Amino acid sequence: MLQFYLIPTLLGIGLSAACGLRVFFPLFLVSLLGYLGKLSITENFLWLTQLPAVITFGVASVIEIVAYFIPLIDHLLDAVTIPSSIVSGIVLFASMFPENESLIKWAMAILAGGGTAGLVSSVTSLARFKSTAFTAGLGNPLIAFTETIGSIIISGLSILFPFFVILVIAVLIYLGIKTSSFIKRT
């Protein structure tokens, strides 16, 4: 019974963390894998597996990734992506959790899914803000590249190795906070 909830919980947390880096890529990956029949999604979220969702999230992923490499636009996106990543984290967590209409599912989705996505998104926004302050924005493309690759890797690891990805996320959050603290001191 524990495994019935543990793996979907870890998968949901991992995908939510990836949403904190890029809002749409984890949604696109889940949507595509669901469409191809390679990933099970709970009944109330089968709309994610429809072709229009796959196309929409795919296009949105490309636009988001490109936009983060444009100076000033990256900061405007941060204002929108923090709440958007929280919503995406909640949706992805809930789409993985086996219960359909329970208080536990939605409490977990909001706290674990939305909380993880919001924390990761906030840390990366802080890193971008500090990068702008100390490099006049010249370091921001490196942060954008790192976030994009991180979202792709964490999304994939979440699906393939949900136990391992939790450790990776914890280390990355720690390093993000540590790096932000280091930049503040310099």
C-alpha positions as CSV (number, residue, x, y, z in Angstrom):
1,M,0.0,0.0,0.0
2,L,2.9,2.4,0.8
3,Q,4.3,1.9,-2.7
4,F,0.9,2.7,-4.1
5,Y,1.3,6.3,-2.7
6,L,5.1,6.7,-2.4
7,I,6.1,6.5,-6.1
8,P,3.4,8.8,-7.3
9,T,4.3,11.2,-4.5
10,L,8.0,11.2,-5.4
11,L,7.1,11.5,-9.1
12,G,4.8,14.4,-8.4
13,I,7.4,16.2,-6.3
14,G,10.1,15.7,-8.9
15,L,7.9,17.0,-11.7
16,S,6.9,19.9,-9.6
17,A,10.5,20.8,-8.9
18,A,11.1,20.7,-12.7
19,C,8.2,23.2,-13.1
20,G,10.1,25.5,-10.8
21,L,12.8,25.7,-13.4
22,R,10.6,25.8,-16.6
23,V,6.9,25.9,-16.2
24,F,5.9,24.2,-19.5
25,F,8.6,21.6,-20.2
26,P,7.5,19.1,-17.5
27,L,3.8,19.6,-18.6
28,F,4.9,18.9,-22.2
29,L,6.9,15.8,-21.3
30,V,4.0,14.3,-19.2
31,S,1.5,15.2,-21.9
32,L,3.6,13.6,-24.6
33,L,4.4,10.5,-22.6
34,G,0.7,10.2,-21.7
35,Y,-0.3,10.7,-25.3
36,L,2.1,7.9,-26.4
37,G,0.8,5.6,-23.6
38,K,4.1,5.5,-21.8
39,L,2.9,7.2,-18.6
40,S,-0.2,6.6,-16.5
41,I,-2.2,9.7,-15.6
42,T,-5.2,9.7,-13.2
43,E,-8.6,9.8,-14.8
44,N,-9.4,13.4,-14.1
45,F,-6.3,14.6,-15.9
46,L,-6.6,12.6,-19.1
47,W,-7.0,16.0,-20.9
48,L,-3.2,16.2,-20.5
49,T,-2.8,13.2,-22.9
50,Q,-4.8,14.8,-25.7
51,L,-3.0,16.0,-28.9
52,P,-4.1,19.6,-28.4
53,A,-2.4,19.6,-25.0
54,V,0.8,18.0,-26.3
55,I,1.0,20.7,-29.0
56,T,0.1,23.6,-26.7
57,F,2.6,22.6,-24.1
58,G,5.3,21.9,-26.7
59,V,4.9,25.3,-28.3
60,A,4.7,27.0,-24.9
61,S,7.9,25.2,-23.8
62,V,9.8,26.5,-26.9
63,I,8.6,30.1,-26.4
64,E,9.4,30.0,-22.6
65,I,12.9,28.6,-23.2
66,V,13.7,31.2,-25.9
67,A,12.2,34.1,-23.9
68,Y,14.5,33.4,-20.9
69,F,17.5,34.1,-23.1
70,I,16.3,37.7,-23.8
71,P,17.5,40.3,-21.4
72,L,14.8,42.0,-19.3
73,I,12.2,39.6,-20.6
74,D,13.7,37.0,-18.2
75,H,12.8,39.2,-15.2
76,L,9.3,39.9,-16.5
77,L,8.9,36.1,-16.9
78,D,9.9,35.6,-13.3
79,A,7.0,37.7,-12.2
80,V,4.6,35.4,-14.1
81,T,6.4,32.1,-13.8
82,I,6.5,31.9,-10.0
83,P,2.7,31.6,-9.6
84,S,2.5,29.7,-12.9
85,S,5.0,27.1,-11.7
86,I,3.1,26.7,-8.5
87,V,-0.1,25.9,-10.5
88,S,1.8,23.6,-12.8
89,G,3.3,21.8,-9.9
90,I,-0.1,21.3,-8.3
91,V,-1.5,20.0,-11.6
92,L,1.3,17.6,-12.2
93,F,1.4,16.3,-8.7
94,A,-2.4,15.8,-8.7
95,S,-2.2,14.0,-12.1
96,M,0.2,11.4,-10.7
97,F,-1.5,10.8,-7.4
98,P,-3.9,7.7,-7.4
99,E,-6.7,9.2,-5.4
100,N,-9.3,11.1,-7.5
101,E,-11.4,13.3,-5.2
102,S,-9.8,13.2,-1.8
103,L,-8.7,15.9,0.6
104,I,-5.4,14.1,1.0
105,K,-4.7,14.3,-2.8
106,W,-5.3,18.0,-3.0
107,A,-3.6,18.9,0.2
108,M,-0.5,17.0,-0.9
109,A,-0.7,18.5,-4.4
110,I,-0.9,22.1,-3.0
111,L,1.7,21.6,-0.3
112,A,4.2,19.2,-1.9
113,G,3.6,20.0,-5.6
114,G,2.9,23.7,-5.4
115,G,5.3,24.3,-2.5
116,T,8.2,22.5,-4.3
117,A,7.6,24.3,-7.6
118,G,7.4,27.7,-5.8
119,L,10.5,27.1,-3.7
120,V,12.6,26.1,-6.8
121,S,11.2,29.0,-8.9
122,S,11.9,31.5,-6.1
123,V,15.5,30.3,-5.7
124,T,16.2,30.6,-9.4
125,S,14.5,34.0,-9.6
126,L,16.8,35.2,-6.8
127,A,19.8,33.8,-8.6
128,R,18.8,35.7,-11.8
129,F,18.2,38.9,-9.8
130,K,21.7,38.6,-8.2
131,S,23.2,37.7,-11.5
132,T,21.7,40.9,-13.1
133,A,23.0,43.0,-10.2
134,F,26.6,41.6,-10.3
135,T,27.0,41.0,-14.1
136,A,24.7,43.6,-15.6
137,G,22.7,40.7,-17.0
138,L,25.6,39.1,-18.8
139,G,25.4,36.0,-16.6
140,N,21.7,35.5,-17.1
141,P,21.9,33.4,-20.2
142,L,24.1,30.9,-18.3
143,I,21.4,30.8,-15.6
144,A,18.7,30.3,-18.3
145,F,20.7,27.5,-19.9
146,T,21.3,25.8,-16.6
147,E,17.6,26.1,-15.6
148,T,16.5,24.6,-19.0
149,I,18.9,21.7,-18.8
150,G,17.9,21.2,-15.1
151,S,14.2,21.0,-16.0
152,I,14.9,18.5,-18.7
153,I,17.1,16.3,-16.5
154,I,14.9,16.5,-13.4
155,S,11.7,15.8,-15.5
156,G,13.4,12.7,-17.0
157,L,14.9,11.5,-13.7
158,S,11.5,12.0,-12.0
159,I,9.9,9.6,-14.4
160,L,12.7,7.1,-14.6
161,F,14.1,7.2,-11.0
162,P,11.6,8.9,-8.7
163,F,13.5,7.8,-5.5
164,F,16.8,9.2,-6.8
165,V,15.4,12.5,-8.0
166,I,14.4,13.6,-4.5
167,L,18.0,13.5,-3.4
168,V,19.0,15.5,-6.6
169,I,16.4,18.1,-5.9
170,A,17.4,18.5,-2.2
171,V,21.1,19.0,-3.3
172,L,20.2,21.5,-6.0
173,I,18.0,23.6,-3.7
174,Y,20.8,23.6,-1.1
175,L,23.4,24.6,-3.7
176,G,21.0,27.3,-5.0
177,I,20.6,28.8,-1.6
178,K,24.3,28.5,-0.8
179,T,25.2,30.2,-4.1
180,S,22.7,33.0,-3.4
181,S,24.2,33.5,0.0
182,F,27.8,33.5,-1.5
183,I,26.8,36.1,-4.1
184,K,25.3,38.3,-1.3
185,R,28.6,38.3,0.6
186,T,30.7,39.3,-2.4
